[in-house]
Amino acid sequence: MPKTNPSRPGVCSGLALALSLLLIGFAFWARTPEAAEFNRQTFERFYTAGMILMLGFYGLVCFGLAGAGVVAAIFAWIRNEAPVWLRWVGTVMSIIGPLLAISIISRG
């Protein structure tokens, strides 16, 4: 008797959704005065190297969250997670989340 691939709980789907929302929240935080103060206290003392470190730090956080969200969404489809709507929401948010974060950060 052939075994079917049973549906698993939506752990990776929820993770993809959570990482996308965390990325959007990080983008909102990056535009606050508290973030500017954090940048001043942390990176200003290194002068030009501080700007390079700051760009690297924020790039690592943004690309890390976005990439982990995409990987989690892919694993959700591979694992055949249930409910199906959560897989779709995680996938769509892992695509839209980084675009929305870029829009929030670049808004002048």
C-alpha positions, -999 to 999 in steps of 0.1 A, spaced: 0 0 0 16 33 -11 21 59 16 8 94 10 27 125 21 7 137 51 2 174 57 23 189 84 16 219 107 24 253 92 56 260 110 76 272 80 46 291 66 42 309 99 80 316 100 79 330 65 51 353 75 67 363 108 101 371 91 84 393 65 65 412 92 97 415 112 115 430 82 87 455 77 89 464 114 126 469 111 121 492 81 97 513 102 122 514 131 150 524 108 132 557 101 127 567 137 148 591 157 158 562 180 174 545 151 193 577 142 206 579 177 216 542 177 235 549 144 252 579 159 263 562 191 274 529 174 289 539 141 299 576 143 330 570 163 345 550 134 342 579 109 343 566 73 346 529 84 315 535 105 294 543 74 307 511 57 300 491 88 265 506 91 257 497 55 270 462 60 250 457 92 217 469 78 223 450 46 230 419 65 199 423 86 176 431 56 190 404 33 191 379 61 154 384 71 143 385 34 163 354 25 153 334 55 116 343 47 120 330 11 137 298 23 110 292 49 83 297 22 100 272 -1 103 247 27 66 252 35 58 241 -1 82 212 1 68 199 34 32 203 21 21 222 52 -15 227 62 -35 249 61 -29 258 25 -39 294 29 -11 299 53 14 286 28 1 311 2 1 340 27 37 332 37 48 330 1 31 362 -9 44 381 21 80 368 15 78 384 -19 59 416 -9 77 421 24 111 431 11 95 454 -16 74 471 11 105 475 33 125 491 5 95 514 -1 93 524 35 131 530 39 134 550 6 104 572 13 116 607 17 
